[in-house]
Amino acid sequence: MKEFFKMFFASLFAMIVAGVIVVGLTIGMVVAVSKSITDNKNKIVSGNILVVDLSKHIHEGSENNSLAFLSKGGAYEAGLYDICKSLSKAKKDNEIKGVYIKLSSSPNGWATLQQLRASIEDFKSSGKFVFAYGEDISQGAYFVATAADSIYLNPAGNIELKGFATVMAFFKGALEKLELQPEIFYAGKFKSATEPFRADKISDPNRQQLAAMQTGLWNEFLSAAAEYTHSSREAINKLAVDGTIQFPADAASHKMVAGLAYWDQVEQRMKDKTGVKGNDNLKFITIDEYATETKNEEGYGNTRIAVLIAEGDIVDGEQSNETEIASKTFCEAIRKVRNDDKIKAVVLRVNSPGGSALASEVILRELMLLKQKKHLIVSMGDYAASGGYYISCGADSIFAMANTITGSIGVFSMMFNIDKLMKNKLGVTFDEVKNAPYADLPTTSRPLNPEEAQRMQNSVDTIYSLFKNHVTDGRKLTRADVDSIAQGRVWTGTDAIGIHLVDRIGGLGAAISSAASMAKVTDYKVVTYPENEDKLDILLRKFKNNTAASAAIKSAIKEQAGDTYTWYEKLQSLTKMNGKALMAMPYVPTVN
């Protein structure tokens, strides 16, 4: 008994100590978060050289970060609109002497890079300097850098000029080895979303559209490079085709860069520009820091233009992560905008490859109700395709960047029959009792019979017809016109102009100006919906939907897997939508 009490009180004491430690750590973390928020609110950021870091992923909306003290990030991460607005303000700000573009591989899409490049070009018109420097310059980074006065490359660095390639993985052979049978239904000969599961190479129609997309993006790249090098598009293209640019000296001799230099030498050039003497340091300010000071400075009064940000996959129900358009959550934001009398016009900013057909229809309905009360303009980002185009097609006017990927008017549905896999690999069999022929649909435990397969195809065809009807009505086109440009084919923004899927080439700023003009307002404040989230809230929501351990494991795997994690996420999303109609580009064609 004595030993029992000894162990009991020892355990009790250990629990108390552990509890005190946990409570102490919690309190400490809360205090640190509070202090971080307070410090960042009171912090006055100063600097005269604005830094644009291309290695950062630029989202459409801005984010607050109460957890900045735990990482290298800042307390505020500016979205694309705030970055462009900040560059516009810096153009007239006497404190800002120039811009430094920090070059590296960029995770951002081509339309985002094009919008950023246009804003830097506009800043340069002020006469202030723009320098770009990198040790490893990708084609995307170089595209943005061509807006600079001077591009510098490390003498031992690397620069890309090689053309574009789109590489797709195909799983048909793996599925056959696993005896996992995909059952696929689609409408539109270019609807290539399911190709990785039903083919072992790129189909001719898909090859045709990918080649056309690459040509459109490459032409934009060639124009930018030719402008910087004072040569021709044909000359730049020949350098890529011949593989001429292998070493830094090649880039310098062909005027792709102003010179080969180390970072300290580039720093000295900027010191000369700003009058900094000797060992004094340059005063850099990041675009995020500068945007923190400028984000609330636009417009006065009660009149507002709302920007509804639709970024990510379109999914049913409530939002579970920061980069998805969840029908329930997003529709709540639409209603909030619709019922706010201070908001006179709305810009729907779409950066989405699509997703759930049902969610797309639910969102489009709410947008059409909003349009009955306010002008609705669409501004397209990197992607506004499939479901992304579905929710866009009813707007008063549609803006896109030349490099936007849009269209993809098509529908598909997919299921996986696991019968042979379970039986032959694991010895598991299925049996059933049902009181009606279709009671077990959709099912993964057996193959569909011809009648059931026809029902699935009929469902896809019906939704495809609905999609084309919306485009016909929204874009004021004939059904024949829509049939000829649909079929699941993707188009660049430039091509979409010619077939009337898009009205104008222009960025978010141009769309906002158009919305204000339609609403006949001149003095207004731009507000964004859904409201900016704090990273702490996002983290807590992830923990709510997953165990802490699960969330941590996912985060660690994502960090280590890099781009390959995207494939896992897409496969996971497809299994969640088993048998449902989708308007999506599950494997977004990456051009690099």
VENNORFEN-V105613 format. One record per backbone hydrogen bond with DSSP energy under -0.5 kcal/mol. CO is the residue of the C=O (numbers start at 1). NH is the residue of the N-H. Records with the same first field share a line. If there is no record, write none. Layout:
CO: NH ; NH
This chain:
1: 5
2: 6
3: 7
4: 8
5: 9
6: 10
7: 11
8: 12
9: 13
10: 14
11: 15
12: 16
13: 17
14: 18
15: 19
16: 20
17: 21
18: 22
19: 23
20: 24
21: 25
22: 26
23: 27
24: 28
25: 29
26: 30
27: 31
28: 32
29: 33
30: 34
31: 35
32: 36
33: 37
34: 38
35: 39
36: 40
37: 41
38: 42
39: 43
43: 45
48: 97 ; 98
49: 285
50: 52 ; 100
51: 53 ; 287
52: 54 ; 102
53: 56
56: 58
57: 59
59: 80
60: 81
63: 77
64: 535
65: 68
67: 70
68: 71
75: 65
76: 78
77: 63
79: 83
80: 84
81: 85
82: 86
83: 87
84: 88
85: 89
86: 90
87: 91
88: 92
89: 92 ; 93
92: 94
93: 96
95: 97
97: 129
98: 50
99: 101 ; 131
100: 52 ; 102
101: 103 ; 133
102: 54
103: 135
109: 113
110: 114
111: 115
112: 116
113: 117
114: 118
115: 119
116: 120
117: 121
118: 122
119: 123
120: 124
121: 125
122: 125
123: 126
124: 127
129: 99
130: 149 ; 150
131: 101
132: 152
133: 103
134: 154
135: 158
136: 138
137: 160
138: 142
139: 143
140: 144
141: 145
142: 146
144: 147
145: 148
150: 132
151: 258 ; 259
152: 134
153: 261
154: 157
158: 137
165: 167 ; 592
171: 175
172: 176
173: 177
174: 178
175: 179 ; 180
176: 179
179: 181 ; 421
180: 182
181: 417
182: 184
183: 415
185: 413
187: 411
188: 191
190: 192
191: 194
192: 195
194: 197 ; 198
195: 198 ; 199
196: 171 ; 172
199: 172
203: 207
204: 208
205: 209
206: 210
207: 211
208: 212
209: 213
210: 214
211: 215
212: 216
213: 217
214: 218
215: 219
216: 220
217: 221
218: 222
219: 223
220: 224
221: 225
222: 226
223: 227
224: 228
225: 229
226: 230 ; 231
232: 236
233: 237
234: 238
235: 239
236: 240
237: 241
238: 242
239: 243 ; 244 ; 245
240: 243
244: 246
247: 250 ; 251
248: 252
249: 253
250: 254
251: 256 ; 257
252: 255
259: 153 ; 261
262: 265 ; 266
263: 267
264: 268
265: 269
266: 270
267: 271
268: 272
269: 273
270: 274
271: 275 ; 276
277: 280
282: 284
283: 48 ; 49
285: 51
286: 290
287: 291
288: 292
289: 293
290: 293 ; 294
291: 295
294: 297
297: 299
303: 525
304: 344 ; 345
305: 527
306: 308 ; 347
307: 309 ; 529
308: 310 ; 349
309: 311
310: 351
313: 315 ; 325
314: 356
315: 327
317: 328 ; 329
323: 313
324: 326
325: 315
326: 330
327: 331
328: 332
329: 333
330: 334
331: 335
332: 336
333: 337
334: 338
335: 339
337: 340
339: 341
340: 343
342: 304 ; 344
344: 375
345: 306
346: 348 ; 377
347: 308 ; 349
348: 350 ; 379
349: 310 ; 351
350: 381
351: 312
352: 385
353: 585
354: 314
355: 583
356: 360
357: 361
358: 362
359: 363
360: 364
361: 365
362: 366
363: 367
364: 368
365: 369
366: 370
367: 371
368: 372
370: 373 ; 374
375: 346
376: 396 ; 397
377: 348
378: 399
379: 350
382: 405
383: 352
384: 407
385: 388
386: 389 ; 390
387: 391
389: 392 ; 393
392: 395
397: 378
398: 503 ; 504
399: 380
400: 506
401: 404
402: 493 ; 494
404: 406 ; 493
405: 384
406: 408 ; 491
407: 386
408: 410
409: 488
411: 187
412: 582
413: 185
414: 579
415: 183
416: 418
417: 181
418: 422
419: 423
420: 424 ; 425
421: 425 ; 426
422: 426 ; 427 ; 428
423: 427
436: 439
438: 441
444: 418
449: 453
450: 454
451: 455
452: 456
453: 457
454: 458
455: 459
456: 460
457: 461
458: 462
459: 463
460: 464
461: 465
462: 466
463: 467
464: 468
465: 469
466: 470
467: 471
468: 472
469: 473
470: 474
471: 475
472: 476 ; 477
478: 482
479: 483
480: 484
481: 485
482: 485 ; 486
486: 489
487: 190
489: 408 ; 409
491: 406
492: 496
493: 497
494: 498
495: 499
496: 501 ; 502
497: 500
504: 400 ; 506
507: 511
508: 512
509: 513
510: 514
511: 515
512: 516
513: 517
514: 518
515: 519
516: 520 ; 521
517: 520
522: 524
525: 305 ; 527
527: 307
529: 309
533: 64
534: 537 ; 538
535: 539
536: 540
537: 541
538: 542
539: 543
540: 544
541: 545
542: 546
547: 551
548: 552
549: 553
550: 554
551: 555
552: 556
553: 557
554: 558
555: 559
556: 560
557: 561
558: 562
561: 564
562: 565
563: 566 ; 567
564: 567 ; 568
565: 569
566: 570
567: 571
568: 572
569: 573
570: 574
571: 575
572: 576
573: 577
575: 578
577: 580
581: 357
582: 412
583: 355 ; 387
586: 588
588: 590
589: 591
590: 592
